């Protein structure tokens, strides 16, 4: 998948968000801003989408322990070879632990996703081997922060889920 052409503004935002300080700030604030913009736009975009120029999906997944549906905006790695299929990367902004939504999807792999104002049910499958490497390559082509996150997580494997419509 060829890298997306980004404006100078979007490239600058990628650089800021991929720094340790930027990732720390974004991990603690971005989801709040995303929810506001998502609601105001009728589910068509998020603050992260506006700032980065990338596709953001809102994952609605059942909590692994609570059973409560949680909505979380995530960077969407689209697969041009399979329209309607996309991946989400559990990088957690380069933190040393997996994000909570990772455990939610492991426990309950069927989830609702909203992308560009369209909601649909998806089945999540955690990737391994060659398929993992292919999507990791897509992720690196999509967002320049992922290589920095990979360095910061140390030995932690960064999981990737592919999401396919049910």
N, C-alpha and C positions, 0 to 999 in steps of 0.2 A: 504494500500500500504506500503510495508516494506521500511524503510529508505535506501537510496542509500549508498553503501559503498564508502567512500571517502578516498583519500590519506591524509597523514599528512599535506602536503602542502595545499590541498583544504580545509581541516578543519581549518587550520590557517587563510586562506583567508576569510572563513565564519566568524571567530571570529573577525577579523579586520573590515570587512565590517559591522558587526552588532553593533559595538560601535558607539556612537554619533559622534565622530570625523570621523570615517571611513565612516559612512553613509552620513555625510555632504560632505565629499570629493567626494565620489562616485556619489552622486546626481548631482554634478556639473561638473564632468569630464568623468564618465564612458561612457555615450552615445556617446561622441565624439570618444573615443577609439574604442567602439563597431562598429561604422560605418566604420572605417578604416579597422579593422580586417574582418568585414563582407564582405566588398568589395574585399579585397585581397584573401579571402578564397572562393570566388564565392558563397557566401551566406550560407556556410556550418557551420560557427561558428562565435563567437564574442569574444571580449576580456573577457567579463564577463564569458562566457562559458569556456574559457581556464583557467581563474584564479580560478573559483569555481568548475569546473567539472560538472556543471549542464547544462541542456538544456535551451537554450535561443531562443525565437521566436522573429522575427522582425514583429511587428504589423504595418500595413499600413492602417491608418484610416483617414477618411475625417474629417476635422476640423468642429466643431460644429457651429462656426460663420463664419469662412473664406471659408469653402468648399475646402480648400487646403489639399491634401493628406500629412499626416505626418507619418514618419517612426520612430518607437521607439522600441529599444530592451528591452524585458521584460523576466523575469524568467518564464519558462514554467512548470506548474504543470501537469504532464501527468497522465492520468487515465488508469492504466493497464487493468481495466475491460472493457474499451471502447477504443480500439485502434483508433487513429486519433482524439480523443477528448482530449482537455486539458483545463486548467484553467489559468487565469492570475489574479494576486492579486494587487489591487490598494493601496498598502501600502505607496507608495511614500517615501521610505526609512525612515519611521517613522515620517514624517513631519505632522503637524497639519491639513493639507488640502489634498484633493484628487488631484491626478495628472491630468494634462490637458487631457490626453488620456481617462480618465474616462468619462469626459463630451462629448468627441468626440464620444465614443462608445454609450453613452446614446442617443445622437442625431441621430447617424448613425450606427446602430448595425451590418451592414454587412461590413466586412473588409477583406483585403488580409493579409495573414500571411505566413511568410517564416520560415521554420524549417528544419534544416539540408540540406539546398540547394533546398528544394521543396517548391514552392509557390502554394497556394490554397485559394479560397474564403471561409470565415467562417461567421457564424451568432453568435453574442454575446448575451448571456442571463445572466442578473445579478441574482445571486443566493440568495436564502432566506431559512430560516428554516433548515430542516434536510439536504438538499443537500448542503447548505452553510457549515454546521458543518462538513459534510463528506470531502468536499474539503479543509476546513480550517485544518482539521487533516492531509490531504495529504501535505498541504503547510508546516505545522510544521515538518513533517517527511522529507521534501525535503530540507529545508533551515533553519539553526539554528538562523538566524537573525529575523525571523518573530515574535517570542515571545518578543524580545527586541523592535521591532517596535511597537507592540501592546501596550506595557507599555508607550512608548513615545507619542503615539497619543492621550492619555487621553481618553475622551469620544467619540472620532470620531470612527464611525463604519468603518472598513476596507472592502470595497466592493471586491467581487470576481465575475468574469465573467467566465462562461464556454463557450468555443469556439467549435462549431460543424461545420463540413464541410457542405457547401451548395450543 
